[in-house]
Amino acid sequence: MDIKKNARLRELISQPGIVVAPGCHDGLTARLIQQNGFQVAYMGGNGTMASYLGIPDIGLGTATEMVTRARYLADILDIPLVCDADTGYGDVSSVVRTVRAYEAAGVSGIHLEDQVMPKKCGAMEGVQVVPVEEICAKIRAALEARKDPNFMIIARTDCFNTLGIDASIERCKRFWDAGADMLMPENFVTREDVARVARELVNYKSPYRDDTPVVLYDVCEFTEGQIFSNQELEEMGYKFVIHPLASILHEARTMNNLYKEYKEKGSTMDLFKQGIFENRQVYQDILGYSEAMALREKYKT
């Protein structure tokens, strides 16, 4: 558990302006997010399953695999890390274990979704959701399970494609009533829907709490209709924005082109001349090579 990072995430959410968390799927991308000045990082299930195991995001990954990767990333980051925790990997008992495992790993927040198990990436076809009472019970269990009240429980709904926008908004209101720290409505593809969801949620007055709902937007680089600037999202009313797929989609395309050209030409010289490979010194700096060598030098015998 990292109470300083947890408190920092809460502080950022309470301040004016939108909070941005680019997606990282491994240690290199985590370091790059931090070194480029971002204040929060995000680890999603899709990118993690692709980079870690080379499998699709259809519920095959385990809590242990996700938490292990999260622990590695949190360990090298000085900024808060928010993670995808799928459905909590089971019923309320599993949710309790999941929360405690992520918190112990040094993560500062997780999101739980309302899909049936086995779940899928929310952007895929055929996504089904559980009754709202079931996910609200998981939210309450998650809140009770955390040891640090600053550890954030984010409630996500993937019901839009099957139940529609009204159900998405209503579910998010129920999540807020249940005590969620942030709301994550998913899969809207028009500006009108994206704006409406934020508008209705930030203006919601819960009969159970006095604070204003905090809403997250998930930028998905699969389709143009789901890409908005930070300024646009802030003007709509969103407070937190994540980019779960940007890094892994960019890597997939770049590496696919690299291997295709190498296979075709039998050499990487043309690619080198195009300048697509990172400079050795820059690469070493990203990974903290100089600091690691200085530490060895300091304590050598």
N, C-alpha and C positions, 0 to 999 in steps of 0.2 A: 504494500500500500504506500502511495506517495501523497501524503496530505498536502504538500506544498503545490504539487501540480494540480490536484483536485481543487484546491482553493483558487488557483490561478484561473482554471477554467470557469469557475463560478464568477470570478471577478470580471473576466472578459465578457461573459454573457450579460452581466449587470451594467456594463458600460455602454455609452452610445455607439452606434455603428454596427455593421454586420460582422460576424465572426466567420472566418474562412478556414476550412480544413481540407487541404488537398489529400487525395488518397495515396497511401504508400502500401506496397505489397511485399516489400523486403527491406533489409537494412540499408541498402544503397539509396532507395527512393526515400526512406525515412530521413536519412542524413541530408539529402538534397532539399527536402521540404524545409527542414530547420535552417540549413545554411543559406537558403534564399529568403529568409526573413519571415516565414509564416509562423503564426503563434500557436497553432493547433494542427495536429496531424490526425488522419483517419485511416483505419485499417478495415477494409471491407471483405466480405466473404468471397465474392467472385474473384477478385484479383488474387487473394490469398490462396484459394483452391487452385487457380491456374498456375501461379508461380511456384507454389509449394509442392503440389501433388500432380499437376497437369491434368486435372479432372474438372468437369463442369460443376457449376454451382446449383446442384439439385438435391441438396441435403445429404451428400455423401461424407462431407467433412465432419469430424467429431469435435466436441468441446475441447478435448485435450489437445488436438492439433491446432485449433484456433488460439487457445490460451497460450500454448507454447510459443507460437509465432508472435503473439502480442507481447509476451514477456521479453523476448529478444529485442523487439522494437522499442518498448518502453525503456529498456535498460540503456539504450544508446541515445535516447532523446532527452533533452532538457525541457521540452515543451509538452503539454498534455496530449495524450493519445485517446481518441474515442474509437470504439470497436463495434463491429457487427456481432451480435450474439444470437442471430437467427431467432428461433422460437423459444430459446432458453434450453433447447435440447431435451425436452420432455415436459412433464407436468410441473406443478408448483414446486415440488421437491427438487427437481432438476434445476429449476430456475434459481432456487436458493444456492445450490452448489455452484451454478454458473456465475452468479453475481460475486460470490466470495472468491472464486478462482480468478476472475478478471481483476477484482480489486487487489488481491494479493499479488498479482502480476505487475502492478504499477500502472494499470490503465485508469483513466479518469472518468470514463463514462461508457455505457453500452446502450444499444437499442435492441428492443425485443419486438417481434412482429406477430401478427395475428394469423399467420398461415397455418393450415393443417400440416401435419407431418406425414410423409417427407415433404419438406418445403422445396421451393424453386427460387431462382433469382426472380425478383418481383416483376421484371420486365418481360418474362417469358409468358407464353400462352398457357392457359389452363390452371392458373393460380386459384386456389380455394382457401377460404378463411374459416376460422372457428367462430362460434358464437361470441358476441362481444363480452358476455359475462365471464367467459373463460380467460380472455386476455386481460380483462380488468383484474381478475384474481391473481394472475401472474405479476401484474404491475405492483399490486399491493404486497405480494410476497417478496418481490425484488426490493422494494423500499424498506421492508423490515429486515431483509438479509444484510444490507450494506452496513459496514461498521463506521464509515465516515459519511456524514450527511451531505458532504460536498460531492461525493461520487454520484454522477448523474444517471438517472434512469430515463431513457428516451423511448417513447411508445410509438411504434410504427404500424400503419395499416396499409395492406395491399389489396383492399377490397374494391378499388375503383373499377377495375376491368370486369368484375362480376356483379357488383351491387350498385355502382354508380357514384357520382360525386356527392349526392346528398348523404348517402350512407357513410362515405369517407369523412365528411365533416362531422356527422353525428357521432361516429365512433371516436374521433379525436376529442370531441367534447367529453365523452364518457371517460376517455383516458385521463383527461385533465382533472375531472372530478375525482378519479381514483388516486390522484396524487402524482402523476407523471411530471418529471422536470422539464420535458420538452416533447413536442409533438412532431411526427414524421409521416405526413400523408404522402402517398406515392403514386407514380405512373401517370400523371396528368400530361397531356401533350399539346394543349392550346394555351395561349397567353391568358385568355379569358378565364379558363378553369384554374390556372395557377394563381392568378390574382384573386379570384373569388375565394378560394380556399383560405388564403392568408388573411384576407379581409374579414371573413366571417369568424375565423378562429381568434384573431387578436382582439376582436370586439366582443368575444364571448364573456359573459359574466357568470361565473360558476356559483351555485348556491352553497358550495362547500369550501371555497377559498377566495381570497381577496386579490391575489396577484393576477397579472395578465398573462395569458398563454404565450409560450415561446415556441416558435414554429421553425422547423428545419426544412430546407429544400435540397433535394438530391439531384445534382446536375448529371445527366446521363448523356455521354457523347455518342451514343448510338444514333440519335435522331436530332435534327436541327431544332425541332419544336420544343425540345427539353433543355436547350442551352440558353441561359440568360446571364447577363453580366451581374456582378456584385451590386452595382448601383441599381439596376432594374429590380433585383430581388429585394433589396432594402426598401425601395420605394413602395413595393407591394406590401411590405410588412414582415418579411422573413428576417430572422435574427441570426440564423446559422446556416451555412452552406457547405456541402461536401461534394467532392468529385471522386467517387469511388473507382471509376473505370478509366479515367484519363491516362494514368501511368501504364496500366497493363495493356490497354488498347494501343497506345503509342509503341510500347515495347514489342507487342505481337507483330505490328506492321513493320517496324524497323528491322527486327531480327528475321522476319520472314523474307524481306527483301535482301538482307545480307546473305543469308544462306542460299537463296536462289541464285544470286549473282556469283557467289563463290563456286557453287556447283556447276554453273554454266561456263565460267571463264577459267576456273582452276587457279585463280589468284585473287587476292584482296587489294592489289595495288591500285586499281581504278577507284575503289572505294576510299582508300587512303588519300589519294589525290583530291577526291571530292571533299575531304575534310570531315567525314562523318564520324571518325574515331576521336575520342577525347584525348587531349594532350596528357602525357604521362604524369607531369608534375601536378596538373589540375586534378587528375584522377587520384593521385596519392594524397593530395590535400583534402579532397572530399572524404576520404577514408580515415583521415587523422594519422597518416604515416609519420609525420615529423614529431607529433606529440608522443606517439608510441615509442619511437626511437629515443627521444629525449628522456623518457621515463626509464628505459633500459640503461641509458648512459648514467643517469642519476644514481641508480642503485647497483651498478655493476661492481663486482668484487674482483 
